[in-house]
Amino acid sequence: MNAPDARLERQFERIARQVPASRGFLDWVRKPNLHVVRIPLAIILMLGGVFSFLPVLGVWMLPLGLLVLAVDVPRLRGPVGNAIVRLQRFISTSKRWFRKKFHRD
């Protein structure tokens, strides 16, 4: 397994740890024979992320769609893995900043 594949795999595992309810779905969607389901699902998720201003859809759908699509498109694995890592670091840093800024003892 090369570095981009390993990084993508780690991101799937990290998401499964952070959102335990997603583990079954993430394990199912990564099965090798499901590319027929995975590609349309990724496109639907990305479209849902684009239309995040609607009530049910959200911005969370765009990175998840890219992550699912990267399973089948090897050229996306490196950039998507890197982007997911940067996004998670940004979220973590933002949470710490807000806690520090607005936490009152």
Buried (B, 14 or more C-beta within 10 A) or exposed (E): EEEBBEBBBEBBEEBBEEEEEBBEEBEEBBEEEBEEEBBEBBEEBBEBBEEBEEEEBBEEBBBBBBBBBBBBEEEBBBEBBBBBBEEBEEEEEEEEEEEEEEEEE
